[in-house]
Amino acid sequence: MHNKVTPFFLLVFLLSAFSTSSQSRETTSPQSRETLLAPVKIGDQWGYIDKTGKTPISPQFDEARQFQEGLAMIRLGSKWGYVDKSGKTAINPQFDFAWSFKEGMAPIQLGGKCGYIDRTGKIVINPQFEFAWSFQEGVGKIKLGGKYGYIDKTGKTIAGPQFEDSWDFQEGQAKVKLGGKYGYIDKTGKVTIKPQFDDAGGFHEGLAEVKLGDKWTYIDKTGKTAIDLQFEDAGNFREGLAGAKLGGKWGYIDKSGKIVIQLQFDGTMWFQEGLAAIQLGSKWGYIDKTGKITIRPQFDAALNFQEGMAQILLGGKSGFIDKNGRVTINPQFDPSWGFK
């Protein structure tokens, strides 16, 4: 489940992955018709660049994050607020911490407690939780009393805090941990697949990777084993393929479990926009869905393509490339988040 990536880029990847949800499985989207901006640090301040490398929002923030639903979190001093794509303040910096908007709401922290605001900045669920996560599929994950549970958008409890750990809903089910084992619940809080696995991933394209002992395989939404072959490690399905590891090397399988791209890589990421980042030795490049190397491994780290561009790392600085491997924005920034 955990493909090998450079540690710093794993952090960036996780942050951007949760903010983009389905990781652009759609080929077109409303945002593709919008101005796309990426946060970058220039000197001691953060601003935003466009896909040409110009800076439509000049460096002026102490921290800045990726745009989501037209707004981006920014920090001035010790307080967080939000700006729109013109750089105008949409919600004044006032929160001890804040997270990205998703489904029209965003978690915020005030006085050590977390609640939710709407796009006007109005508090719609009072700060009361130890921690809160963005809504996914109409459900928000919260932490209270050291346990994890779920609420709906009115703040009503769906599943009371009871889990040792939990994750966002994906395709109608969420991974939860009880008694040291992983299973799945539905949006009513009912256990659909009893906790029995030593590790697990979320559902993607109808399948989830699960671990029993030291081996990984895949189950369907009823909990039935969908792929008999067992792997040393496994990733989730995207665009019909999943990364899988055997004999110390990664390749890709289809939903029948057939190895369609041979085991040869030292690390992989999932397919997005028809390409996947792969690692050979210490360098990262890209392949297409036939397994052909389209951009030779040459980068210290590489992220998935978003809106036709991918963030890469060279010499400790990040830049961007297009699908031909052409550098569109020279590596010059501290690693951050991609275009949204």
LOGU-59450 format. One record per residue (C-alpha): x, z, y; residue number from 1; residue in three letters. Coordinates in steps of 0.1 Angstrom, whole numbers, plus 2048, in hexadecimal, padded with zeros to 3 digits. Layout:
<vexpas>
   px   pz   py    k    r
    X    Z    Y  NUM  ALA
...
</vexpas>
This chain:
<vexpas>
   px   pz   py    k    r
  800  800  800    1  MET
  81D  807  818    2  HIS
  830  7E7  81D    3  ASN
  854  7EC  828    4  LYS
  857  7E8  84E    5  VAL
  870  7F4  868    6  THR
  864  818  871    7  PRO
  85F  812  896    8  PHE
  84C  7F3  890    9  PHE
  837  805  876   10  LEU
  82C  81C  892   11  LEU
  824  7FE  8A9   12  VAL
  813  7EC  88C   13  PHE
  7FC  80A  884   14  LEU
  7F2  80F  8A8   15  LEU
  7EA  7EA  8AD   16  SER
  7DA  7E7  88B   17  ALA
  7C1  803  891   18  PHE
  7B9  7F5  8B4   19  SER
  7B3  7D1  8A6   20  THR
  79F  7DC  888   21  SER
  79B  7BD  872   22  SER
  7BC  7AF  87E   23  GLN
  7AE  78E  889   24  SER
  79E  782  869   25  ARG
  788  76D  880   26  GLU
  797  74C  88B   27  THR
  787  74E  8AE   28  THR
  77B  76B  8C3   29  SER
  76E  772  8E6   30  PRO
  790  781  8EE   31  GLN
  7A1  760  8E7   32  SER
  790  753  907   33  ARG
  79C  771  91B   34  GLU
  7BD  777  92C   35  THR
  7D3  787  912   36  LEU
  7EB  7A2  91D   37  LEU
  805  7B8  90C   38  ALA
  813  7D9  919   39  PRO
  839  7D9  920   40  VAL
  851  7F2  92D   41  LYS
  867  7E5  94A   42  ILE
  880  7FF  956   43  GLY
  86E  821  955   44  ASP
  84B  813  95B   45  GLN
  831  800  946   46  TRP
  81E  7E1  950   47  GLY
  80F  7C3  93F   48  TYR
  81B  7A0  938   49  ILE
  807  781  930   50  ASP
  810  767  915   51  LYS
  827  755  92D   52  THR
  83B  774  933   53  GLY
  82E  779  957   54  LYS
  824  79C  962   55  THR
  800  79B  970   56  PRO
  7FF  7C1  96F   57  ILE
  820  7CD  97E   58  SER
  832  7EB  96F   59  PRO
  822  80A  97E   60  GLN
  817  820  961   61  PHE
  829  83C  94F   62  ASP
  81A  82F  92E   63  GLU
  804  812  925   64  ALA
  7F2  807  906   65  ARG
  7E2  7E7  8F8   66  GLN
  7C1  7DA  907   67  PHE
  7A3  7E0  8F1   68  GLN
  780  7D5  8FB   69  GLU
  78D  7CB  91D   70  GLY
  79C  7ED  926   71  LEU
  7BF  7FC  920   72  ALA
  7CB  820  920   73  MET
  7E5  829  93A   74  ILE
  7F6  849  944   75  ARG
  7FF  854  967   76  LEU
  811  875  967   77  GLY
  802  88B  94C   78  SER
  7DF  87B  94D   79  LYS
  7D0  85D  93B   80  TRP
  7B7  844  948   81  GLY
  7AE  81F  943   82  TYR
  7B4  7FF  956   83  VAL
  7A4  7DD  953   84  ASP
  7B6  7BB  94F   85  LYS
  7B9  7B7  975   86  SER
  7CD  7D8  976   87  GLY
  7B1  7EA  988   88  LYS
  7AA  80E  97E   89  THR
  78A  80E  969   90  ALA
  78A  833  960   91  ILE
  7A0  84B  974   92  ASN
  7BC  85C  962   93  PRO
  7AD  87E  95A   94  GLN
  7B1  884  935   95  PHE
  7CD  897  923   96  ASP
  7CD  87A  90A   97  PHE
  7B8  85C  903   98  ALA
  7B4  841  8E9   99  TRP
  7A9  81D  8E8  100  SER
  785  812  8EC  101  PHE
  773  806  8CD  102  LYS
  74F  7FF  8CA  103  GLU
  749  809  8EE  104  GLY
  757  82C  8EB  105  MET
  77A  83C  8EC  106  ALA
  787  85E  8E1  107  PRO
  796  874  8FC  108  ILE
  7A6  896  8FE  109  GLN
  79E  8B1  918  110  LEU
  7A9  8D6  916  111  GLY
  7B6  8D1  8F3  112  GLY
  796  8C4  8E5  113  LYS
  78B  8A0  8DD  114  CYS
  76B  88E  8E5  115  GLY
  75F  86B  8EF  116  TYR
  759  857  90F  117  ILE
  746  837  916  118  ASP
  754  81A  929  119  ARG
  74A  829  94B  120  THR
  75F  848  943  121  GLY
  741  85E  93D  122  LYS
  745  878  921  123  ILE
  72B  870  907  124  VAL
  736  887  8EB  125  ILE
  744  8A8  8F9  126  ASN
  768  8B2  8F1  127  PRO
  765  8C9  8D3  128  GLN
  77B  8BB  8B7  129  PHE
  79F  8C2  8AF  130  GLU
  7A4  89D  8AC  131  PHE
  78E  87E  8AE  132  ALA
  794  859  8A5  133  TRP
  784  839  8B2  134  SER
  763  82E  8A3  135  PHE
  764  815  887  136  GLN
  744  806  879  137  GLU
  730  81E  88E  138  GLY
  741  83D  880  139  VAL
  75C  853  88F  140  GLY
  775  869  87C  141  LYS
  77A  88C  88A  142  ILE
  78E  8AB  881  143  LYS
  780  8CE  884  144  LEU
  78C  8EE  874  145  GLY
  7A9  8DC  864  146  GLY
  792  8C5  851  147  LYS
  786  8A1  856  148  TYR
  763  894  859  149  GLY
  74E  879  86A  150  TYR
  735  876  886  151  ILE
  71E  85A  894  152  ASP
  71E  84E  8B8  153  LYS
  706  869  8C3  154  THR
  71D  884  8B6  155  GLY
  708  88C  898  156  LYS
  71A  896  879  157  THR
  71A  87D  85D  158  ILE
  732  88F  846  159  ALA
  73C  8B2  850  160  GLY
  761  8BB  852  161  PRO
  76A  8C0  82E  162  GLN
  786  8A7  825  163  PHE
  7AB  8AE  823  164  GLU
  7B0  88C  833  165  ASP
  79B  86D  83B  166  SER
  79D  84A  849  167  TRP
  788  832  85C  168  ASP
  76B  820  84C  169  PHE
  773  7FD  840  170  GLN
  758  7E7  831  171  GLU
  740  803  82F  172  GLY
  756  81D  81D  173  GLN
  771  835  828  174  ALA
  78E  844  815  175  LYS
  78E  86A  813  176  VAL
  7A4  884  803  177  LYS
  796  8A1  7EF  178  LEU
  7A8  8B8  7D7  179  GLY
  7C8  8A4  7DC  180  GLY
  7B8  884  7D0  181  LYS
  7AA  865  7E2  182  TYR
  787  856  7E0  183  GLY
  76D  846  7F5  184  TYR
  74D  84F  808  185  ILE
  731  83A  818  186  ASP
  722  83E  83B  187  LYS
  70A  859  830  188  THR
  727  86E  824  189  GLY
  71F  868  7FF  190  LYS
  73D  865  7E8  191  VAL
  73B  842  7DA  192  THR
  75C  842  7C6  193  ILE
  767  865  7BC  194  LYS
  789  872  7C7  195  PRO
  7A0  869  7AA  196  GLN
  7BD  855  7B8  197  PHE
  7E0  860  7C2  198  ASP
  7DF  849  7E0  199  ASP
  7C9  82E  7ED  200  ALA
  7C2  814  808  201  GLY
  7A3  809  81A  202  GLY
  78C  7ED  80F  203  PHE
  795  7CA  81B  204  HIS
  784  7AB  810  205  GLU
  771  7C0  7F6  206  GLY
  78F  7D0  7E5  207  LEU
  7A4  7EF  7EA  208  ALA
  7C7  7F7  7DD  209  GLU
  7C9  818  7CA  210  VAL
  7E5  82C  7B9  211  LYS
  7E3  83E  798  212  LEU
  804  84F  78E  213  GLY
  81F  838  79A  214  ASP
  80C  817  798  215  LYS
  7F5  805  7B0  216  TRP
  7D7  7EE  7A8  217  THR
  7B7  7E4  7B9  218  TYR
  793  7EF  7B6  219  ILE
  772  7E0  7C2  220  ASP
  758  7F4  7D6  221  LYS
  748  802  7B6  222  THR
  76A  811  7AD  223  GLY
  76F  7F9  790  224  LYS
  792  7EB  78B  225  THR
  793  7C8  799  226  ALA
  7B7  7BE  790  227  ILE
  7C6  7C9  76F  228  ASP
  7EA  7C3  779  229  LEU
  7FC  7E2  786  230  GLN
  816  7E2  7A2  231  PHE
  831  7F9  7B0  232  GLU
  820  7F6  7D2  233  ASP
  804  7E1  7E1  234  ALA
  7F6  7D7  802  235  GLY
  7D2  7CE  80D  236  ASN
  7C2  7AC  80B  237  PHE
  7C1  797  82A  238  ARG
  7B8  772  82A  239  GLU
  7B5  773  804  240  GLY
  7D7  780  7FC  241  LEU
  7E8  7A2  7F8  242  ALA
  80D  7AC  7F7  243  GLY
  817  7BC  7D6  244  ALA
  838  7CA  7C9  245  LYS
  847  7C7  7A6  246  LEU
  86B  7CA  79B  247  GLY
  875  7D6  7BE  248  GLY
  869  7B6  7CF  249  LYS
  84A  7AC  7E2  250  TRP
  834  78D  7DE  251  GLY
  80F  785  7E3  252  TYR
  7F2  785  7CB  253  ILE
  7CF  777  7CD  254  ASP
  7AF  789  7C4  255  LYS
  7B2  781  79F  256  SER
  7D4  793  79F  257  GLY
  7E7  772  79B  258  LYS
  809  772  7AC  259  ILE
  806  754  7C3  260  VAL
  826  75A  7D8  261  ILE
  843  765  7C3  262  GLN
  852  788  7C4  263  LEU
  870  782  7DA  264  GLN
  86D  796  7FA  265  PHE
  87B  7B7  804  266  ASP
  85D  7BE  81A  267  GLY
  83C  7AE  823  268  THR
  81F  7B1  83B  269  MET
  7FC  7A3  837  270  TRP
  7F1  780  840  271  PHE
  7E2  77B  862  272  GLN
  7DB  75A  873  273  GLU
  7E9  748  854  274  GLY
  80C  758  855  275  LEU
  81B  778  848  276  ALA
  83B  78A  852  277  ALA
  854  78E  836  278  ILE
  876  79F  832  279  GLN
  894  790  821  280  LEU
  8B2  7A8  821  281  GLY
  8B1  7B8  844  282  SER
  8A0  79C  856  283  LYS
  87C  792  85B  284  TRP
  86C  770  85D  285  GLY
  84A  760  854  286  TYR
  83A  74D  838  287  ILE
  81A  739  834  288  ASP
  801  73E  818  289  LYS
  813  726  801  290  THR
  832  73D  803  291  GLY
  846  724  818  292  LYS
  85C  734  832  293  ILE
  850  727  853  294  THR
  866  73D  86A  295  ILE
  887  747  85A  296  ARG
  890  76C  857  297  PRO
  8A4  774  877  298  GLN
  892  791  888  299  PHE
  89A  7B6  884  300  ASP
  874  7BC  881  301  ALA
  855  7A7  885  302  ALA
  830  7AD  889  303  LEU
  811  798  880  304  ASN
  806  77B  895  305  PHE
  7EA  783  8AE  306  GLN
  7DB  767  8C3  307  GLU
  7F7  74F  8B9  308  GLY
  814  766  8C2  309  MET
  828  780  8AF  310  ALA
  83D  79D  8BC  311  GLN
  861  79D  8AE  312  ILE
  87F  7B5  8B2  313  LEU
  8A2  7A9  8B9  314  LEU
  8BE  7C0  8C3  315  GLY
  8A7  7DD  8CA  316  GLY
  891  7C9  8E2  317  LYS
  870  7B8  8DC  318  SER
  864  795  8E5  319  GLY
  84B  77C  8D9  320  PHE
  84B  75C  8C4  321  ILE
  831  741  8BD  322  ASP
  828  734  89B  323  LYS
  845  71B  89C  324  ASN
  85D  737  89F  325  GLY
  864  72E  8C3  326  ARG
  86C  74C  8DA  327  VAL
  852  74B  8F5  328  THR
  85C  76C  905  329  ILE
  880  776  901  330  ASN
  888  798  8F1  331  PRO
  88C  7AF  90F  332  GLN
  872  7CA  90C  333  PHE
  870  7EB  8FA  334  ASP
  85A  7E6  8DB  335  PRO
  836  7EB  8E4  336  SER
  814  7DB  8DA  337  TRP
  809  7B7  8D7  338  GLY
  7F1  7A2  8EC  339  PHE
  7CC  7AB  8EF  340  LYS
</vexpas>
